[in-house]
Amino acid sequence: MTPARPGTTRSSTCVPVGHTYLETIRGSLMIGGHDFFIARLHSMKYSPSESGHFDGQRGYGYISIEKFVDAARSVNAGIAQPIDFDIQGLPTITNTVLTTAILNAGRISLDEKRPVGIAKEDGKWILL
Amino acid sequence: MRHQSRCLHNRNGSYYLSSHHIDICCWILQDKAIPTRVVASAATGIATSEPYSCVPETEDTITLLVDWQSLTSPKHKGTAVYTASWTAPLRSGVHSAQHWYYMGEKVRRILPLFKLFSKKRTIIVAQGDINVDQAHRGYDVTVDDTGKTWHNPF
Protein backbone atom coordinates (compact mmCIF):
# COMPACT_ATOMS: atom_id res chain seq x y z
CA MET A 1 0.00 0.00 0.00
CA THR A 2 2.91 2.32 -0.59
CA PRO A 3 1.42 5.54 -1.95
CA ALA A 4 1.88 5.93 -5.66
CA ARG A 5 4.36 8.55 -6.83
CA PRO A 6 5.99 9.52 -3.52
CA GLY A 7 8.36 11.60 -5.65
CA THR A 8 10.73 14.32 -4.65
CA THR A 9 9.08 17.25 -6.39
CA ARG A 10 9.14 19.22 -3.16
CA SER A 11 10.67 17.46 -0.19
CA SER A 12 10.84 18.91 3.31
CA THR A 13 14.48 19.80 2.75
CA CYS A 14 13.51 22.25 0.06
CA VAL A 15 13.38 25.90 1.04
CA PRO A 16 10.08 27.46 0.06
CA VAL A 17 10.19 30.89 -1.53
CA GLY A 18 10.15 33.62 1.10
CA HIS A 19 11.66 31.54 3.89
CA THR A 20 15.29 31.37 4.85
CA TYR A 21 16.87 28.10 5.84
CA LEU A 22 16.95 29.16 9.49
CA GLU A 23 13.26 29.88 9.49
CA THR A 24 12.48 26.34 8.51
CA ILE A 25 14.45 24.82 11.37
CA ARG A 26 13.48 24.73 15.02
CA GLY A 27 16.02 23.71 17.62
CA SER A 28 19.78 23.93 17.27
CA LEU A 29 22.07 23.80 14.32
CA MET A 30 25.66 22.66 13.87
CA ILE A 31 27.81 25.14 11.97
CA GLY A 32 31.52 24.43 11.69
CA GLY A 33 31.47 22.19 14.74
CA HIS A 34 29.75 24.77 16.94
CA ASP A 35 26.29 24.20 18.30
CA PHE A 36 24.01 27.15 17.63
CA PHE A 37 20.79 27.15 19.55
CA ILE A 38 17.82 28.61 17.74
CA ALA A 39 14.96 29.67 19.95
CA ARG A 40 11.85 27.60 19.53
CA LEU A 41 9.51 30.54 19.31
CA HIS A 42 6.45 28.38 18.89
CA SER A 43 6.69 26.79 22.31
CA MET A 44 8.78 28.94 24.65
CA LYS A 45 9.51 32.57 25.51
CA TYR A 46 12.33 32.88 28.00
CA SER A 47 13.09 36.59 27.60
CA PRO A 48 11.45 38.97 30.10
CA SER A 49 8.71 41.44 29.28
CA GLU A 50 9.39 45.13 28.70
CA SER A 51 9.07 45.71 32.45
CA GLY A 52 11.44 42.84 33.25
CA HIS A 53 8.83 40.34 34.38
CA PHE A 54 8.09 36.75 33.35
CA ASP A 55 6.61 36.78 29.87
CA GLY A 56 6.04 33.12 29.01
CA GLN A 57 2.31 32.92 29.68
CA ARG A 58 1.56 31.91 26.09
CA GLY A 59 4.28 29.26 26.08
CA TYR A 60 4.30 25.52 26.56
CA GLY A 61 2.18 24.32 29.45
CA TYR A 62 0.77 27.65 30.60
CA ILE A 63 -2.29 27.83 28.37
CA SER A 64 -3.57 24.45 29.52
CA ILE A 65 -3.19 25.49 33.17
CA GLU A 66 -5.05 28.72 32.40
CA LYS A 67 -7.89 26.79 30.77
CA PHE A 68 -8.07 24.39 33.71
CA VAL A 69 -8.26 27.25 36.22
CA ASP A 70 -10.88 29.05 34.12
CA ALA A 71 -12.94 25.85 33.92
CA ALA A 72 -12.67 25.17 37.66
CA ARG A 73 -13.71 28.76 38.46
CA SER A 74 -16.71 28.47 36.12
CA VAL A 75 -17.86 25.26 37.80
CA ASN A 76 -17.36 26.71 41.27
CA ALA A 77 -19.29 29.82 40.27
CA GLY A 78 -22.20 27.66 39.09
CA ILE A 79 -22.10 28.87 35.50
CA ALA A 80 -20.81 25.59 34.00
CA GLN A 81 -20.98 21.86 34.62
CA PRO A 82 -17.95 19.54 34.43
CA ILE A 83 -19.57 17.72 31.49
CA ASP A 84 -19.45 20.96 29.48
CA PHE A 85 -15.67 20.55 29.28
CA ASP A 86 -15.97 16.97 28.02
CA ILE A 87 -17.82 18.41 25.04
CA GLN A 88 -15.29 21.22 24.57
CA GLY A 89 -12.51 18.65 24.32
CA LEU A 90 -10.55 19.62 27.40
CA PRO A 91 -8.44 16.79 28.85
CA THR A 92 -11.08 15.58 31.30
CA ILE A 93 -11.14 12.03 32.64
CA THR A 94 -13.74 11.15 30.01
CA ASN A 95 -11.57 12.49 27.20
CA THR A 96 -8.32 10.91 28.37
CA VAL A 97 -9.37 7.54 29.80
CA LEU A 98 -8.58 5.63 26.61
CA THR A 99 -5.10 7.14 26.35
CA THR A 100 -4.48 6.09 29.93
CA ALA A 101 -5.81 2.59 29.23
CA ILE A 102 -3.34 2.15 26.36
CA LEU A 103 -0.45 3.45 28.48
CA ASN A 104 -1.39 1.15 31.33
CA ALA A 105 -1.71 -1.80 28.95
CA GLY A 106 1.83 -1.00 27.79
CA ARG A 107 3.10 -1.02 31.36
CA ILE A 108 1.40 -4.37 32.05
CA SER A 109 2.84 -5.77 28.79
CA LEU A 110 6.37 -4.79 29.85
CA ASP A 111 5.97 -6.09 33.41
CA GLU A 112 4.25 -9.35 32.52
CA LYS A 113 5.94 -9.86 29.12
CA ARG A 114 2.70 -10.51 27.27
CA PRO A 115 0.24 -8.82 24.93
CA VAL A 116 -2.62 -7.03 26.68
CA GLY A 117 -6.09 -6.88 25.13
CA ILE A 118 -8.35 -3.85 25.34
CA ALA A 119 -12.13 -4.08 25.13
CA LYS A 120 -15.18 -2.01 25.95
CA GLU A 121 -17.83 -3.51 28.22
CA ASP A 122 -20.91 -1.62 29.33
CA GLY A 123 -19.33 1.66 28.34
CA LYS A 124 -16.12 1.00 30.28
CA TRP A 125 -12.68 0.15 28.92
CA ILE A 126 -11.21 -3.04 30.35
CA LEU A 127 -7.77 -4.61 29.99
CA LEU A 128 -7.61 -8.33 29.27
CA MET B 1 24.44 10.26 25.41
CA ARG B 2 22.27 12.81 27.10
CA HIS B 3 19.97 11.73 29.84
CA GLN B 4 17.23 13.81 31.30
CA SER B 5 17.40 14.09 35.06
CA ARG B 6 13.69 13.73 35.57
CA CYS B 7 14.06 9.99 35.03
CA LEU B 8 15.99 9.54 38.25
CA HIS B 9 13.22 7.96 40.24
CA ASN B 10 11.08 7.00 37.32
CA ARG B 11 10.25 3.59 35.96
CA ASN B 12 7.14 4.77 34.19
CA GLY B 13 8.72 6.39 31.19
CA SER B 14 5.94 5.27 28.88
CA TYR B 15 3.27 7.06 30.91
CA TYR B 16 5.25 10.27 30.64
CA LEU B 17 6.81 9.98 27.21
CA SER B 18 4.23 8.27 25.04
CA SER B 19 1.20 10.00 26.48
CA HIS B 20 1.14 12.84 23.93
CA HIS B 21 1.58 10.50 20.97
CA ILE B 22 -1.20 8.19 22.09
CA ASP B 23 -3.37 11.13 23.09
CA ILE B 24 -3.29 12.67 19.63
CA CYS B 25 -3.81 9.28 17.99
CA CYS B 26 -6.89 8.62 20.16
CA TRP B 27 -8.17 12.08 19.25
CA ILE B 28 -7.67 11.53 15.52
CA LEU B 29 -9.28 8.07 15.64
CA GLN B 30 -12.21 8.87 17.92
CA ASP B 31 -15.42 7.35 16.53
CA LYS B 32 -13.33 5.80 13.73
CA ALA B 33 -11.34 3.01 15.40
CA ILE B 34 -10.69 1.46 18.82
CA PRO B 35 -7.53 -0.14 20.22
CA THR B 36 -7.79 -3.89 20.75
CA ARG B 37 -4.29 -5.09 21.69
CA VAL B 38 -1.06 -3.61 23.09
CA VAL B 39 2.41 -5.17 23.09
CA ALA B 40 5.30 -3.25 24.60
CA SER B 41 9.05 -3.63 24.30
CA ALA B 42 11.84 -1.73 26.00
CA ALA B 43 15.52 -1.00 25.50
CA THR B 44 17.58 -0.65 28.68
CA GLY B 45 21.10 -0.11 29.95
CA ILE B 46 21.91 3.60 29.56
CA ALA B 47 19.71 5.13 32.24
CA THR B 48 20.68 2.48 34.78
CA SER B 49 24.44 2.92 34.19
CA GLU B 50 26.89 5.59 35.38
CA PRO B 51 26.65 8.53 35.58
CA TYR B 52 22.84 8.43 35.63
CA SER B 53 22.32 5.40 37.88
CA CYS B 54 18.55 5.38 37.67
CA VAL B 55 16.63 2.69 39.52
CA PRO B 56 17.17 -0.74 37.87
CA GLU B 57 13.72 -0.87 36.31
CA THR B 58 14.20 2.35 34.31
CA GLU B 59 13.85 1.85 30.58
CA ASP B 60 15.76 3.91 27.99
CA THR B 61 13.31 3.54 25.15
CA ILE B 62 9.81 2.12 25.17
CA THR B 63 7.92 1.03 22.07
CA LEU B 64 4.23 0.23 22.06
CA LEU B 65 2.65 -1.75 19.23
CA VAL B 66 -1.09 -1.14 19.20
CA ASP B 67 -3.75 -2.78 17.01
CA TRP B 68 -6.59 -0.48 16.01
CA GLN B 69 -9.87 -1.92 14.73
CA SER B 70 -12.00 0.17 12.40
CA LEU B 71 -15.51 0.82 13.71
CA THR B 72 -16.97 1.08 10.22
CA SER B 73 -15.33 -1.88 8.49
CA PRO B 74 -14.66 -5.25 10.16
CA LYS B 75 -11.87 -6.04 7.70
CA HIS B 76 -9.93 -2.81 8.20
CA LYS B 77 -7.32 -2.94 10.96
CA GLY B 78 -4.51 -0.49 11.65
CA THR B 79 -1.15 -0.90 13.35
CA ALA B 80 0.31 1.96 15.38
CA VAL B 81 3.89 2.08 16.65
CA TYR B 82 4.78 4.59 19.37
CA THR B 83 8.40 4.94 20.41
CA ALA B 84 9.71 7.33 23.06
CA SER B 85 13.12 7.63 24.71
CA TRP B 86 14.65 9.13 27.81
CA THR B 87 17.97 8.91 26.05
CA ALA B 88 19.17 10.76 22.97
CA PRO B 89 22.53 11.58 21.45
CA LEU B 90 24.11 14.87 22.45
CA ARG B 91 23.94 17.52 19.71
CA SER B 92 21.23 15.57 17.96
CA GLY B 93 19.88 18.88 16.70
CA VAL B 94 16.80 19.55 18.77
CA HIS B 95 15.77 19.22 22.38
CA SER B 96 12.77 17.14 21.43
CA ALA B 97 12.66 15.71 17.90
CA GLN B 98 9.20 14.25 17.71
CA HIS B 99 7.96 13.05 14.37
CA TRP B 100 4.81 11.43 13.18
CA TYR B 101 4.06 9.30 10.15
CA TYR B 102 0.73 8.05 8.88
CA MET B 103 0.06 5.80 5.94
CA GLY B 104 -3.47 4.80 5.20
CA GLU B 105 -6.30 4.31 2.86
CA LYS B 106 -7.63 7.84 3.13
CA VAL B 107 -5.68 11.07 3.19
CA ARG B 108 -7.77 14.17 2.75
CA ARG B 109 -5.86 17.06 1.29
CA ILE B 110 -7.48 20.48 1.26
CA LEU B 111 -5.75 22.99 -0.96
CA PRO B 112 -4.10 25.95 0.78
CA LEU B 113 -6.02 28.79 2.41
CA PHE B 114 -5.71 31.31 -0.40
CA LYS B 115 -7.53 28.90 -2.62
CA LEU B 116 -10.36 28.36 -0.13
CA PHE B 117 -11.96 31.58 -1.25
CA SER B 118 -12.21 30.48 -4.82
CA LYS B 119 -14.92 28.15 -5.97
CA LYS B 120 -12.29 25.74 -7.15
CA ARG B 121 -11.58 24.48 -3.62
CA THR B 122 -10.54 20.90 -4.00
CA ILE B 123 -10.55 18.10 -1.48
CA ILE B 124 -8.62 15.07 -2.56
CA VAL B 125 -9.29 11.78 -0.81
CA ALA B 126 -7.05 8.91 -1.76
CA GLN B 127 -4.50 6.47 -0.44
CA GLY B 128 -1.49 8.25 0.88
CA ASP B 129 0.75 9.27 3.72
CA ILE B 130 1.44 12.24 6.01
CA ASN B 131 4.82 13.13 7.50
CA VAL B 132 5.21 15.60 10.38
CA ASP B 133 8.61 16.43 11.85
CA GLN B 134 8.69 18.67 14.92
CA ALA B 135 12.11 20.00 14.00
CA HIS B 136 10.85 21.47 10.74
CA ARG B 137 7.97 23.71 9.84
CA GLY B 138 5.13 22.31 7.82
CA TYR B 139 4.47 18.76 6.82
CA ASP B 140 4.59 16.40 3.83
CA VAL B 141 1.55 14.82 2.30
CA THR B 142 1.49 12.18 -0.40
CA VAL B 143 -1.69 11.16 -2.16
CA ASP B 144 -1.95 8.79 -5.08
CA ASP B 145 -3.29 11.33 -7.51
CA THR B 146 -0.85 14.17 -6.95
CA GLY B 147 2.27 12.63 -5.43
CA LYS B 148 4.25 14.31 -2.66
CA THR B 149 3.54 17.89 -1.65
CA TRP B 150 4.94 20.11 1.11
CA HIS B 151 2.66 22.30 3.21
CA ASN B 152 3.62 25.15 5.51
CA PRO B 153 0.69 26.40 7.60
CA PHE B 154 2.83 29.14 9.15
Chai-1 contact restraints between the chains, C-beta under 6 A:
chainA,res_idxA,chainB,res_idxB,connection_type,confidence,min_distance_angstrom,max_distance_angstrom,comment,restraint_id
A,P3,B,Q127,contact,1.0,0.0,6.0,A-B,restraint_1
A,P3,B,G128,contact,1.0,0.0,6.0,A-B,restraint_2
A,P3,B,D129,contact,1.0,0.0,6.0,A-B,restraint_3
A,P3,B,T142,contact,1.0,0.0,6.0,A-B,restraint_4
A,P3,B,D144,contact,1.0,0.0,6.0,A-B,restraint_5
A,A4,B,D144,contact,1.0,0.0,6.0,A-B,restraint_6
A,R5,B,G147,contact,1.0,0.0,6.0,A-B,restraint_7
A,P6,B,T142,contact,1.0,0.0,6.0,A-B,restraint_8
A,P6,B,K148,contact,1.0,0.0,6.0,A-B,restraint_9
A,G7,B,G147,contact,1.0,0.0,6.0,A-B,restraint_10
A,G7,B,K148,contact,1.0,0.0,6.0,A-B,restraint_11
A,R10,B,W150,contact,1.0,0.0,6.0,A-B,restraint_12
A,S12,B,H136,contact,1.0,0.0,6.0,A-B,restraint_13
A,S12,B,D140,contact,1.0,0.0,6.0,A-B,restraint_14
A,S12,B,W150,contact,1.0,0.0,6.0,A-B,restraint_15
A,P16,B,N152,contact,1.0,0.0,6.0,A-B,restraint_16
A,T24,B,H136,contact,1.0,0.0,6.0,A-B,restraint_17
A,T24,B,R137,contact,1.0,0.0,6.0,A-B,restraint_18
A,R26,B,A135,contact,1.0,0.0,6.0,A-B,restraint_19
A,G27,B,G93,contact,1.0,0.0,6.0,A-B,restraint_20
A,G27,B,V94,contact,1.0,0.0,6.0,A-B,restraint_21
A,G27,B,A135,contact,1.0,0.0,6.0,A-B,restraint_22
A,D35,B,R91,contact,1.0,0.0,6.0,A-B,restraint_23
A,L98,B,C26,contact,1.0,0.0,6.0,A-B,restraint_24
A,T99,B,I22,contact,1.0,0.0,6.0,A-B,restraint_25
A,T99,B,D23,contact,1.0,0.0,6.0,A-B,restraint_26
A,T99,B,C26,contact,1.0,0.0,6.0,A-B,restraint_27
A,I102,B,I22,contact,1.0,0.0,6.0,A-B,restraint_28
A,I102,B,P35,contact,1.0,0.0,6.0,A-B,restraint_29
A,I102,B,V38,contact,1.0,0.0,6.0,A-B,restraint_30
A,L103,B,S14,contact,1.0,0.0,6.0,A-B,restraint_31
A,L103,B,Y15,contact,1.0,0.0,6.0,A-B,restraint_32
A,A105,B,V38,contact,1.0,0.0,6.0,A-B,restraint_33
A,G106,B,S14,contact,1.0,0.0,6.0,A-B,restraint_34
A,G106,B,V38,contact,1.0,0.0,6.0,A-B,restraint_35
A,G106,B,A40,contact,1.0,0.0,6.0,A-B,restraint_36
A,G106,B,L64,contact,1.0,0.0,6.0,A-B,restraint_37
A,S109,B,V38,contact,1.0,0.0,6.0,A-B,restraint_38
A,S109,B,V39,contact,1.0,0.0,6.0,A-B,restraint_39
A,S109,B,A40,contact,1.0,0.0,6.0,A-B,restraint_40
A,L110,B,A40,contact,1.0,0.0,6.0,A-B,restraint_41
A,L110,B,A42,contact,1.0,0.0,6.0,A-B,restraint_42
A,P115,B,R37,contact,1.0,0.0,6.0,A-B,restraint_43
A,P115,B,V39,contact,1.0,0.0,6.0,A-B,restraint_44
A,V116,B,V38,contact,1.0,0.0,6.0,A-B,restraint_45
A,G117,B,R37,contact,1.0,0.0,6.0,A-B,restraint_46
A,I118,B,P35,contact,1.0,0.0,6.0,A-B,restraint_47
A,I118,B,T36,contact,1.0,0.0,6.0,A-B,restraint_48
